[in-house]
Amino acid sequence: MSVDAGSEPRVHADPSHLHPTCPERNHEGITSLLGHGQDVEIHELDKSGNITQRWLHTPDNEIIPVLAKNRSNNFIFRSMREWRKFLSDAFLPVGFPHSVSEDYFAYQTYDSLQAFFSTITSLLANRALLQGLGVGDANSSATFALFLTILKDAMSRVATIVFAQQFGLRIEPDAKKFRFLADVFNDTAFFLELYSPYFGSWGKIAALTSGEALRALCGVSAGASKAALSVHFAKHDNLAELNAKEASQETAVGLVGLLVGTLLVKHVESHQSVVYLMIVLVFAHLWMNYLGVRSVCMANLNRQRATILFDEYLQTGKVLTPTEVARRENIIFWSSVVRNQDGHSVARIQMAESYSHAMGGRDSRINIAIVDGSMHTQFIWCHNNTRLTPIKILLWQGAEPANAIEAWFMAQETAWLMKKGLGYTGQIDRIFCAEKSRFNAWKNDIMVDDGRDVRMYEKRFCDPDLWEEMAAKGWNLDLQAFETAAPVRLTAHFRAKKDN
């Protein structure tokens, strides 16, 4: 259960004046539906509009998963569904098959088969190469070396699959972060390989396989983040040419590096000198990479950039440019903790992964204030016994990027008005919830009164001047990069009564 039976969700937002960039909400909000005292069925949809999960929100605030027709809920079938979902998330694009072209599956099938045969051929060729080089006994040492190669290759492939499944959707929103992390992974692998000869047999195996796994993480992070950055760089439909020229640049630089490296290898032979040289080169490499990603000025808004932009607007009324925001971005360490007007950290904003996640699952100790906005709903956890108030956001089916941006700004302004230790109060509720929505008989005991007079307060997240100036400053309001998990969209309607 997501809320106490005696402490039901109370709030309803109805923005009275929306900026022209955001379309009007054309659906009845969750709180309005719940106010009728009937069962409300919630649908989660992927970006292609396909229903992925159904929930039943009862009048006594129980959140019950609704099984599809002819779907068994016994242990075996439930386990099979979980494994199928895991494999689908790991190997297929989100929304497959609707999110890809019709020839995608056939191509990937043949490509996977050729990779399978190619792998076997490669292993046989490597064994022949080791035997030809005379590595010990042809039937012992070469075979052991081959097994080590197989283990390294297996670790690399497993690391690739797991990392892509866990972080694949996070790379594009945080492309700069993962582009830098890619080289951190790669340089760490260099050091593991450098010291592997000084470990024992098992230590050598662990070092080499770990290094190979890190290099695989580097490949996934670098490839995906560079693709996202290439899209950002290409301005005149020249993405293919841009990638081709980048490959030429890397080839030329690599050739020069080979020449310089050959001279260094010839003159630097002692282990101590090699270690010192490696440290210098690695730090120079990471520093150049850091400066590179720091120089990128993304014009689309992700969680960090939106937080920096709107926090400055709340404080000073100034709208920052993409270049100014880029200077304040934290490449590695950032969390979605937001501050109030006194500078205290009071809330943590998240894009909810599901309706159950937004409603706190079945934890009856959590009181939820549900706030409907323009094509989104916010779930504010009241009195959850944590220092930071969680604010979770879900977008509705048909939401545009501008709606996602507005949802984040609205959540940030909600936190801006909070008092430390009080969380979401009745005064904040009156700011974001229209009086005409107060026909619902929700309980008032989930919120406290902070004594402020907010009758003259004007909401700033939907100020038309803000949105006009953002567009004028070069922000791309047709894109958003807030979601770092499989995107979820909601619909809600009264549940049809069964005929007796």
C-alpha positions in Angstrom: 0.0 0.0 0.0 1.4 3.3 -0.9 -0.5 5.7 1.4 -2.2 5.4 4.8 -5.9 4.6 4.7 -6.6 7.7 6.8 -4.1 9.9 5.0 -5.1 9.9 1.4 -3.5 11.9 -1.4 -4.8 15.4 -1.4 -3.6 17.7 -4.0 -4.5 18.7 -7.5 -2.5 21.0 -9.7 -4.2 22.9 -12.5 -1.9 25.5 -14.0 -3.9 28.6 -14.7 -1.5 30.1 -17.2 0.8 27.9 -19.3 3.6 29.2 -21.4 3.0 29.0 -25.2 5.6 26.3 -25.6 3.7 23.7 -23.5 0.4 22.4 -24.9 -2.6 22.5 -22.6 -3.5 19.3 -20.6 -6.3 17.5 -22.4 -6.8 14.7 -19.9 -8.5 14.4 -16.5 -5.8 14.2 -13.8 -5.3 11.3 -11.5 -6.5 13.2 -8.5 -9.7 14.2 -10.2 -10.4 10.6 -11.1 -9.6 9.5 -7.5 -11.9 12.1 -6.2 -15.0 10.3 -7.5 -14.3 7.4 -5.1 -14.1 4.8 -7.8 -11.5 2.3 -8.9 -9.0 4.0 -11.3 -7.0 1.9 -13.7 -3.5 3.3 -14.5 -1.8 2.3 -17.7 2.0 2.6 -18.3 3.0 2.9 -21.9 6.3 2.9 -23.8 7.1 5.6 -26.3 5.5 3.7 -29.0 2.2 3.8 -27.2 2.1 0.1 -26.2 0.8 -0.7 -22.7 3.6 -2.3 -20.6 1.9 -2.4 -17.2 -1.6 -1.9 -15.7 -2.3 -0.8 -12.1 -5.5 -0.5 -10.1 -5.7 2.4 -7.7 -8.6 1.6 -5.3 -10.6 4.2 -3.3 -8.7 3.1 -0.1 -5.4 3.8 -1.9 -4.3 0.3 -2.6 -2.0 -0.1 -5.7 -2.7 -3.5 -7.2 -1.0 -4.8 -10.4 -3.6 -5.9 -13.0 -2.7 -9.0 -14.9 -3.5 -9.3 -18.6 -6.1 -11.7 -19.7 -4.9 -15.4 -20.0 -1.8 -14.5 -18.1 -1.0 -17.0 -15.3 0.5 -15.7 -12.1 2.0 -18.9 -10.8 5.7 -19.1 -9.9 6.9 -20.8 -13.1 5.1 -18.4 -15.5 6.0 -15.4 -13.5 9.7 -16.4 -13.5 9.6 -17.0 -17.2 8.1 -13.5 -17.8 10.8 -12.0 -15.6 13.5 -13.8 -17.5 11.9 -12.8 -20.8 11.8 -9.2 -19.8 15.4 -9.3 -18.6 16.6 -10.8 -21.9 14.5 -8.3 -23.9 15.9 -5.4 -21.9 19.4 -6.7 -22.3 19.4 -7.5 -26.0 16.6 -5.6 -27.7 15.9 -1.9 -28.1 13.2 -0.4 -25.8 9.8 -0.6 -27.6 10.9 -3.5 -29.9 9.6 -4.2 -32.5 7.8 -0.9 -32.9 10.9 1.2 -32.2 13.0 -0.3 -35.1 12.6 -0.8 -38.9 11.1 -4.0 -40.3 14.4 -5.3 -41.5 16.1 -4.9 -38.1 15.4 -8.4 -36.7 16.5 -10.3 -39.8 19.7 -8.3 -40.1 20.6 -8.8 -36.5 19.9 -12.5 -36.7 22.3 -13.0 -39.6 24.9 -10.7 -38.0 24.8 -12.6 -34.8 25.3 -15.9 -36.6 28.3 -14.6 -38.6 29.8 -13.3 -35.3 29.4 -16.7 -33.8 31.2 -18.5 -36.6 33.8 -15.7 -36.7 34.5 -16.2 -33.0 35.2 -19.9 -33.4 37.5 -19.2 -36.4 39.4 -16.6 -34.4 40.0 -18.9 -31.5 41.4 -21.6 -33.8 43.6 -19.0 -35.5 44.9 -17.7 -32.1 45.8 -21.2 -31.0 47.7 -21.8 -34.2 49.5 -18.5 -33.7 50.6 -19.4 -30.2 51.8 -22.8 -31.3 53.7 -21.2 -34.2 55.4 -18.9 -31.8 56.6 -21.8 -29.8 55.0 -20.9 -26.4 56.2 -23.9 -24.3 54.7 -27.2 -25.2 52.4 -27.1 -28.1 49.7 -29.2 -26.3 50.1 -27.6 -22.9 51.3 -24.0 -22.7 49.7 -22.9 -25.9 46.4 -24.5 -24.8 46.7 -22.8 -21.3 47.4 -19.5 -23.0 44.4 -20.0 -25.3 42.1 -20.7 -22.3 43.3 -17.5 -20.7 42.5 -15.7 -23.9 39.0 -17.3 -23.9 38.5 -16.3 -20.3 39.5 -12.7 -21.1 37.2 -12.6 -24.1 34.3 -14.1 -22.1 34.7 -11.5 -19.4 34.8 -8.8 -22.0 31.5 -10.0 -23.6 29.7 -10.5 -20.3 30.8 -7.0 -19.1 29.6 -5.5 -22.4 26.1 -7.1 -22.0 25.7 -6.3 -18.4 26.9 -2.7 -18.7 24.8 -2.0 -21.8 21.7 -3.4 -20.0 22.3 -1.5 -16.8 23.5 1.8 -18.2 22.6 1.9 -21.9 19.7 4.3 -21.4 21.8 6.6 -19.1 24.6 7.3 -21.5 22.8 9.7 -23.9 21.4 12.0 -21.2 24.8 12.1 -19.6 27.0 11.8 -22.7 29.8 14.0 -21.3 30.1 12.1 -18.1 30.3 8.7 -19.8 32.7 9.9 -22.4 35.1 10.8 -19.7 34.4 7.6 -17.7 35.3 5.6 -20.8 38.9 6.7 -20.6 39.0 6.2 -16.9 38.0 2.6 -17.5 40.6 2.3 -20.2 43.5 3.7 -18.3 42.7 1.6 -15.2 42.9 -1.5 -17.5 46.3 -0.3 -18.7 47.6 -0.3 -15.1 46.2 -3.7 -14.4 48.0 -5.1 -17.4 51.2 -3.3 -16.6 51.4 -4.9 -13.1 50.0 -8.3 -14.1 53.5 -9.9 -14.6 54.2 -9.2 -10.9 51.2 -11.1 -9.6 50.9 -14.8 -9.0 49.2 -17.1 -11.4 45.7 -16.4 -10.1 46.4 -12.8 -9.6 47.6 -12.5 -13.2 44.4 -14.1 -14.4 42.3 -11.8 -12.2 44.2 -8.7 -13.4 44.0 -9.6 -17.1 40.4 -10.5 -17.1 39.4 -7.4 -15.0 41.4 -5.3 -17.4 39.6 -6.8 -20.4 36.2 -6.2 -18.7 37.1 -2.5 -18.1 38.2 -2.2 -21.7 34.8 -3.5 -22.7 33.1 -0.9 -20.5 35.3 1.7 -22.2 34.1 0.4 -25.6 30.4 0.7 -24.7 30.7 4.1 -23.0 32.9 5.6 -25.6 30.9 4.3 -28.6 27.5 5.3 -27.2 28.6 8.7 -25.9 30.5 9.6 -29.0 27.4 8.8 -31.1 25.3 11.2 -28.9 28.0 13.9 -29.2 28.3 13.4 -32.9 24.6 14.1 -33.3 25.1 17.3 -31.2 28.0 18.4 -33.4 26.3 17.7 -36.8 24.2 20.7 -37.7 23.7 20.3 -41.5 22.7 16.7 -42.0 26.4 15.8 -42.1 26.6 13.1 -39.4 28.1 10.5 -41.7 30.8 12.9 -43.0 31.5 14.1 -39.4 32.1 10.5 -38.2 34.3 9.7 -41.3 36.4 12.8 -40.7 36.7 11.9 -37.0 38.0 8.5 -37.9 40.6 10.1 -40.2 41.7 12.4 -37.4 42.1 9.5 -34.9 44.1 7.5 -37.5 46.5 10.4 -38.2 47.0 11.0 -34.5 47.4 7.3 -33.8 50.1 7.1 -36.5 52.0 9.9 -34.8 51.6 8.2 -31.5 53.0 5.0 -32.9 56.1 6.8 -34.1 56.7 8.5 -30.7 55.8 5.4 -28.8 58.4 3.4 -30.7 61.1 5.8 -29.7 60.0 5.8 -26.1 59.9 2.0 -25.9 63.4 1.8 -27.3 64.9 4.1 -24.7 62.7 3.4 -21.6 63.2 -0.1 -20.4 63.3 -0.3 -16.6 60.0 -1.0 -14.8 60.3 2.1 -12.6 60.8 4.4 -15.5 57.9 2.7 -17.4 55.6 3.2 -14.3 56.5 6.9 -14.0 56.0 7.5 -17.7 52.6 5.7 -17.6 51.5 7.9 -14.7 52.4 11.1 -16.6 50.8 9.9 -19.8 47.6 8.7 -18.1 47.1 12.0 -16.2 47.8 13.9 -19.4 45.3 11.7 -21.3 42.6 12.2 -18.6 43.2 15.9 -18.4 42.9 16.4 -22.1 39.7 14.3 -22.1 38.3 16.3 -19.3 39.0 19.6 -21.1 37.4 18.2 -24.2 34.1 17.2 -22.6 34.2 20.4 -20.5 34.3 22.4 -23.8 31.1 20.8 -25.1 28.0 23.0 -24.7 24.9 20.9 -25.1 21.8 22.9 -26.1 19.3 20.3 -24.9 18.3 20.1 -21.2 19.0 17.1 -19.0 18.5 16.9 -15.3 21.7 18.7 -14.3 21.5 21.5 -16.9 17.8 22.1 -16.1 18.6 22.3 -12.4 21.4 24.8 -13.0 19.4 26.9 -15.4 16.2 27.2 -13.3 18.0 27.6 -10.0 19.7 30.7 -11.4 16.4 31.9 -12.7 14.8 31.5 -9.3 17.6 33.3 -7.6 18.3 36.2 -10.0 15.7 36.1 -12.7 18.4 35.5 -15.3 18.2 32.9 -18.0 21.7 31.4 -18.6 23.0 30.4 -22.1 24.1 26.9 -22.9 27.7 28.1 -22.6 27.2 29.5 -19.2 25.5 26.4 -17.9 28.3 24.2 -19.4 30.8 26.1 -17.3 28.9 25.1 -14.1 28.2 21.5 -15.0 29.8 18.8 -12.9 31.2 16.1 -15.3 31.4 13.2 -12.8 29.7 13.9 -9.5 26.2 15.2 -9.5 22.9 14.3 -7.8 19.4 15.5 -8.3 19.2 17.1 -4.8 17.7 20.6 -5.0 17.8 23.5 -2.6 15.2 25.9 -1.2 15.5 29.7 -1.3 17.5 29.6 1.9 20.2 27.4 0.3 19.3 24.3 2.2 19.1 20.9 0.5 15.4 19.9 0.9 14.3 17.5 -1.9 15.5 15.0 -4.4 13.8 15.0 -7.8 13.4 11.8 -9.9 11.7 10.6 -13.1 9.7 7.7 -11.7 10.3 4.3 -13.2 6.7 3.1 -12.8 3.5 4.1 -11.1 4.3 1.8 -8.2 7.7 3.4 -7.8 6.1 6.8 -7.7 3.6 5.7 -5.1 6.1 4.1 -2.9 5.1 0.5 -3.7 3.1 -1.0 -0.9 4.7 0.9 2.0 1.8 2.2 4.1 4.1 4.5 6.1 4.5 6.8 3.1 1.9 9.6 2.6 1.8 10.8 -1.0 0.7 14.3 -2.2 -0.3 13.8 -5.9 0.0 17.0 -8.0 -1.3 17.0 -11.6 0.5 19.3 -13.9 0.5 19.9 -17.7 0.8 16.4 -19.2 2.6 15.1 -16.1 1.9 14.2 -12.5 4.2 14.7 -9.5 4.2 12.5 -6.5 5.6 14.2 -3.4 6.4 12.0 -0.4 5.2 13.8 2.8 6.6 12.8 6.2 8.7 10.0 4.9 11.2 10.2 7.8 14.1 11.2 5.5 16.1 14.4 5.4 15.2 15.0 1.7 11.7 15.0 0.4 11.4 12.7 -2.7 9.6 14.3 -5.6 8.8 11.7 -8.4 7.6 12.7 -11.9 5.6 10.7 -14.4 4.7 12.0 -17.9 1.4 11.3 -19.5 0.9 9.7 -22.9 1.3 12.4 -25.6 3.7 14.5 -23.5 6.0 16.7 -25.4 9.7 17.5 -24.5 8.5 20.9 -23.2 6.1 19.2 -20.8 9.0 17.2 -19.4 11.1 20.4 -19.0 8.1 22.1 -17.3 7.6 19.2 -15.0 11.2 19.4 -13.8 11.0 23.1 -13.3 7.7 22.8 -11.4 9.2 20.2 -9.1 12.3 22.4 -8.6 10.1 25.4 -7.7 8.1 23.2 -5.3 11.4 22.4 -3.5 12.4 26.1 -3.7 9.4 27.0 -1.6 9.9 24.3 1.1 11.1 25.1 4.6 13.8 22.8 5.9 12.2 20.1 8.0 8.6 20.8 6.9 8.6 19.5 3.4 5.4 19.9 1.3 3.1 22.3 3.3 -0.5 23.5 2.9 0.8 26.9 1.6 2.8 25.2 -1.2 -0.3 23.2 -2.0 -2.4 26.3 -2.4 0.2 27.7 -4.9 0.2 24.7 -7.2 -3.4 23.5 -6.8 -6.3 25.5 -8.2 -9.2 26.2 -5.9 -11.7 24.7 -8.3 -10.1 21.3 -7.8 -10.9 21.2 -4.1 -14.2 19.3 -4.3 -12.3 16.1 -3.4 -12.6 15.1 0.2 -8.9 14.3 0.8 -7.5 14.4 4.3 -5.5 17.4 5.4 -3.3 15.7 8.0 -0.6 14.8 5.6 0.5 18.4 5.3 1.5 21.0 7.9 0.8 24.8 7.9 3.9 26.9 7.7 2.1 30.2 8.3 3.0 32.0 5.1 0.7 34.2 3.1 1.0 33.0 -0.5 -2.1 34.6 -2.0 0.0 37.0 -4.2 2.7 34.4 -5.2 3.0 33.9 -8.9 4.4 30.6 -10.2 7.6 31.1 -12.1 8.1 27.8 -13.9 5.3 28.6 -16.4 6.3 32.3 -16.9 6.0 32.9 -20.7 9.0 35.3 -20.4 11.2 32.4 -19.1 10.3 30.2 -22.1 10.7 32.9 -24.7 14.1 33.9 -23.3 15.2 30.2 -23.1 14.4 29.8 -26.8 16.2 33.2 -27.6 19.3 32.1 -25.7 19.7 29.0 -27.9 18.1 26.2 -25.8 16.5 23.4 -27.8 13.1 23.0 -26.3 12.1 20.3 -28.8 14.4 17.8 -27.1 14.7 16.5 -23.5 17.1 14.2 -21.8 15.6 13.7 -18.3 14.8 10.0 -18.5 17.6 7.6 -17.6 15.5 4.4 -17.7 13.0 3.0 -20.0 10.5 5.9 -20.7 7.1 5.4 -19.1 3.9 7.3 -20.1 0.6 7.2 -18.3 -3.1 7.1 -19.1 -5.9 6.8 -16.5 -9.6 6.2 -16.7 -12.5 4.8 -14.7 -12.5 1.1 -14.5 -15.6 -0.4 -16.3 -17.9 -2.1 -13.9 -18.5 -5.8 -14.6 -21.9 -7.0 -15.5 -23.5 -9.2 -12.9 
